[in-house]
């Protein structure tokens, strides 16, 4: 049996087991999604969101990329953030990285990785900003672990600096933005930072001033919102 057929067969076995435990599970799941969390995480195959948080399908809205970056020109990520905040009305954004991240390790080197270099540049910028601290690390592995943490903290700030989140703070006092790190060897999650809607922006140049029209106009729901899994306002 080839690997693809094995995956499809495993899916059928899983679906049958779920139906046996809960005959209405898939009917409920197909109706609507109402997650309270947006997860911005690393694409690493060892970090499976549902497994490490012990959550069910529909509980966490997920966006993943190499090294869990929040890049202000990444329309994919921004679209996910906007949809989660404005239409799913999530309460928490979680930026989660992990120790031993291959993207962070690559960014710490001078190796050319082709197209990937443009993405890793954002991590290199974090390294540059904290180079003095990283140079004092006990070992290269310790420096990498610390850069993982610093990168998570920086990406949390990048979430907070978006007009999407700042307007939601102004209008709805949500979401809270969290920075978590996952230990591959321990299986444990740890919170590094949490930024609430009442927090100040780290630098005033990133703070938006919204006019009354912007703060009073409700977000327009997408066509077919109910079918797309949005909450009605």
C-alpha positions as CSV (number, residue, x, y, z in Angstrom):
1,X,0.0,0.0,0.0
2,X,1.4,3.4,-1.0
3,X,1.7,6.2,1.5
4,X,-1.2,8.3,0.1
5,X,-3.6,5.3,0.1
6,X,-2.6,4.6,3.7
7,X,-3.6,8.2,4.7
8,X,-7.0,7.9,3.0
9,X,-7.6,4.5,4.7
10,X,-6.6,5.9,8.1
11,X,-9.1,8.8,7.6
12,X,-11.9,6.4,7.0
13,X,-11.0,4.4,10.1
14,X,-10.9,7.6,12.1
15,X,-14.2,8.9,10.8
16,X,-15.9,5.6,11.6
17,X,-14.6,5.6,15.1
18,X,-15.8,9.2,15.7
19,X,-19.3,8.3,14.4
20,X,-19.4,5.3,16.7
21,X,-18.6,7.5,19.7
22,X,-20.8,10.4,18.7
23,X,-23.2,9.9,15.8
24,X,-24.0,13.6,15.5
25,X,-20.4,14.9,15.6
26,X,-19.9,15.7,11.9
27,X,-23.4,17.1,11.5
28,X,-22.7,19.6,14.4
29,X,-19.3,20.4,13.0
30,X,-20.6,21.2,9.5
31,X,-23.1,23.7,10.8
32,X,-20.9,26.4,12.3
33,X,-17.5,27.1,13.7
34,X,-17.3,29.3,16.8
35,X,-13.6,29.2,17.9
36,X,-12.5,31.5,20.7
37,X,-8.8,31.3,19.7
38,X,-6.7,32.1,16.7
39,X,-3.4,30.2,16.7
40,X,-0.5,31.6,14.7
41,X,2.1,28.9,14.8
42,X,5.0,27.3,13.1
43,X,4.5,24.8,10.2
44,X,6.7,22.3,11.9
45,X,5.0,18.8,11.6
46,X,6.0,18.0,15.2
47,X,3.7,20.7,16.6
48,X,0.1,19.5,16.2
49,X,-2.2,22.2,17.6
50,X,-5.2,19.9,18.5
51,X,-2.9,17.3,20.2
52,X,-0.8,19.6,22.3
53,X,-3.9,21.7,23.5
54,X,-6.2,18.7,23.8
55,X,-8.9,20.5,21.8
56,X,-11.6,19.3,19.4
57,X,-12.2,20.4,15.8
58,X,-13.8,23.8,15.7
59,X,-12.2,25.2,18.9
60,X,-9.1,26.8,17.4
61,X,-8.8,28.8,14.2
62,X,-5.3,28.1,12.8
63,X,-2.7,29.9,10.7
64,X,0.8,28.4,10.3
65,X,4.0,29.4,8.5
66,X,7.7,28.9,8.9
67,X,8.8,30.2,12.4
68,X,5.4,31.6,13.3
69,X,6.0,35.0,11.7
70,X,3.6,38.0,11.7
71,X,4.8,40.0,8.7
72,X,2.9,43.3,8.0
73,X,3.0,42.7,4.2
74,X,1.8,39.1,4.4
75,X,-1.8,39.3,3.0
76,X,-2.4,35.7,3.8
77,X,-1.7,36.1,7.5
78,X,-3.5,39.5,7.6
79,X,-6.6,38.0,6.0
80,X,-6.7,35.2,8.5
81,X,-6.3,37.7,11.4
82,X,-9.0,39.9,10.0
83,X,-11.4,37.1,9.5
84,X,-10.8,35.7,12.9
85,X,-11.1,39.0,14.7
86,X,-13.9,40.6,12.8
87,X,-16.0,37.7,11.7
88,X,-15.3,34.8,14.1
89,X,-15.0,37.3,16.9
90,X,-12.3,35.4,18.6
91,X,-11.3,36.4,22.1
92,X,-7.6,35.4,22.1
93,X,-4.7,35.4,19.5
94,X,-2.0,33.0,20.4
95,X,1.4,33.3,18.7
96,X,3.2,30.0,19.4
97,X,6.7,29.0,18.5
98,X,8.8,26.1,19.7
99,X,12.3,25.3,20.8
100,X,14.5,23.7,18.2
101,X,12.7,25.6,15.4
102,X,14.5,24.9,12.1
103,X,13.5,28.3,10.7
104,X,15.2,30.1,13.7
105,X,18.3,27.9,13.4
106,X,18.5,28.7,9.7
107,X,18.2,32.4,10.3
108,X,21.1,32.3,12.7
109,X,23.4,31.0,10.0
110,X,24.9,32.6,7.0
111,X,23.8,29.9,4.6
112,X,22.0,30.9,1.5
113,X,18.6,29.1,1.3
114,X,17.3,30.8,-1.9
115,X,13.8,32.1,-1.8
116,X,13.5,31.2,1.9
117,X,16.2,33.9,2.7
118,X,13.6,36.6,2.2
119,X,11.3,35.1,4.8
120,X,14.2,34.4,7.3
121,X,15.2,38.0,7.0
122,X,12.5,38.9,9.5
123,X,14.1,36.6,12.1
124,X,17.6,37.9,11.3
125,X,16.2,41.4,12.1
126,X,15.2,40.1,15.6
127,X,18.6,38.7,16.0
128,X,20.2,42.0,15.1
129,X,18.1,43.9,17.6
130,X,19.2,41.5,20.4
131,X,22.6,40.6,19.3
132,X,24.4,41.7,22.5
133,X,22.2,39.4,24.6
134,X,22.4,36.5,22.2
135,X,26.2,36.7,22.1
136,X,26.3,36.2,25.9
137,X,24.4,32.9,25.7
138,X,26.1,29.8,27.2
139,X,26.0,27.9,24.0
140,X,24.7,28.0,20.4
141,X,21.8,25.9,21.5
142,X,21.0,28.3,24.3
143,X,21.2,31.3,21.9
144,X,18.8,29.6,19.5
145,X,16.3,28.9,22.3
146,X,16.5,32.5,23.4
147,X,16.0,33.7,19.8
148,X,13.0,31.5,19.6
149,X,11.6,33.3,22.6
150,X,12.5,36.8,21.4
151,X,11.0,36.0,18.0
152,X,7.7,35.0,19.6
153,X,7.6,38.2,21.7
154,X,8.4,40.3,18.6
155,X,5.6,38.6,16.6
156,X,3.1,39.3,19.4
157,X,4.0,43.0,19.1
158,X,3.5,42.7,15.3
159,X,0.0,41.4,15.9
160,X,-0.7,44.3,18.3
161,X,0.7,46.9,15.8
162,X,-2.0,45.9,13.2
163,X,-5.0,48.2,12.7
164,X,-7.1,45.1,12.7
165,X,-6.4,44.4,16.4
166,X,-6.2,48.0,17.5
167,X,-9.6,48.7,16.0
168,X,-11.1,45.6,17.7
169,X,-9.6,46.8,21.0
170,X,-11.3,50.1,20.5
171,X,-14.6,48.8,19.5
172,X,-14.9,45.5,21.4
173,X,-12.2,45.3,24.1
174,X,-10.8,42.1,22.5
175,X,-8.7,40.1,21.7
176,X,-6.0,39.5,24.2
177,X,-2.7,38.5,22.4
178,X,-0.5,35.8,23.9
179,X,3.0,34.6,23.1
180,X,3.6,30.9,23.9
181,X,6.6,28.6,23.4
182,X,6.3,24.8,23.1
183,X,9.0,22.4,24.3
184,X,9.4,19.5,21.9
185,X,11.3,17.5,24.6
186,X,8.8,18.3,27.4
187,X,5.5,18.5,25.5
188,X,4.7,21.6,27.6
189,X,3.5,25.1,26.6
190,X,4.7,28.2,28.5
191,X,3.4,31.7,28.2
192,X,6.1,34.3,27.6
193,X,3.9,37.4,27.2
194,X,0.3,38.5,27.3
195,X,-1.0,41.8,25.9
196,X,-4.5,42.8,26.9
197,X,-6.8,45.4,25.1
198,X,-6.0,47.9,27.9
199,X,-2.2,47.8,27.2
200,X,-0.2,50.6,25.6
201,X,1.4,50.1,22.2
202,X,5.1,49.6,22.7
203,X,6.0,52.5,20.5
204,X,3.6,55.4,19.8
205,X,4.5,55.4,16.1
206,X,2.6,52.1,15.7
207,X,-0.5,53.4,17.4
208,X,-3.4,54.3,15.1
209,X,-5.8,57.2,15.7
210,X,-9.3,56.1,14.5
211,X,-12.0,58.7,13.7
212,X,-15.5,58.4,15.1
213,X,-16.8,56.9,11.8
214,X,-14.3,54.0,11.9
215,X,-14.9,53.2,15.6
216,X,-18.7,53.3,15.4
217,X,-19.3,51.5,12.1
218,X,-19.9,47.7,12.7
219,X,-17.9,45.2,10.7
220,X,-19.8,44.0,7.6
221,X,-20.3,40.3,7.7
222,X,-19.1,38.3,4.7
223,X,-21.7,37.0,2.3
224,X,-23.0,33.7,3.5
225,X,-21.6,34.4,7.0
226,X,-23.7,31.8,8.7
227,X,-22.5,29.1,6.4
228,X,-18.9,30.3,6.7
229,X,-19.1,29.8,10.5
230,X,-19.3,33.4,11.7
231,X,-21.2,34.5,14.8
232,X,-24.1,36.8,14.3
233,X,-23.7,40.2,15.9
